[in-house]
Amino acid sequence: MRREKHIRELSVCSTIPKLGNEELMHLAYGLSKNSNLAVLDLTGGNFDARGLAALVPFFQRNPSLEVLSLGENENIKSGGVQLILSSSLLHKLRVLNLESCGISHFGDSCLMQHVSPSLRVLELSHNEIHDTGAEKLAEYIKSDSCQLDYLGLKNAT
């Protein structure tokens, strides 16, 4: 019986500097056979919603993913957040880093509607939260379903 090995943690932020859409699409293909990845760190990438779309099938097939770091990628914006939401990924995550992702209040408002009780860390620093996003965050924090241990909002406007 052949036993397949699967990677549990993958950080490409220092391995592939400025990971772009094309590189992310190749990475997504490689990840398509791994259903045991628990940590995916794509911090500092240079991809947008189109590149992130290549990962949606992986997100949908991977029940083990607990940590997703997309920080320091100004190109993700609200469109990228929408893709993450459409994949039902937030129902499984414990840590989501969206620091400096160019997210507007629209992204935050939609995000807060999909956060599950399993999420313990949400990093939204250096994004444009605006009043509407801040109100949605406040509503979520007051709700019984909020189980966050950490909410990052440093330099959020």
Salt bridges, closest charged atoms under 4 A:
GLU4 OE1 - HIS6 NE2 3.96
GLU22 OE2 - HIS26 NE2 3.94
ASP48 OD2 - ARG50 NH2 2.99
GLU99 OE2 - HIS126 NE2 3.74
GLU128 OE1 - HIS130 NE2 3.44
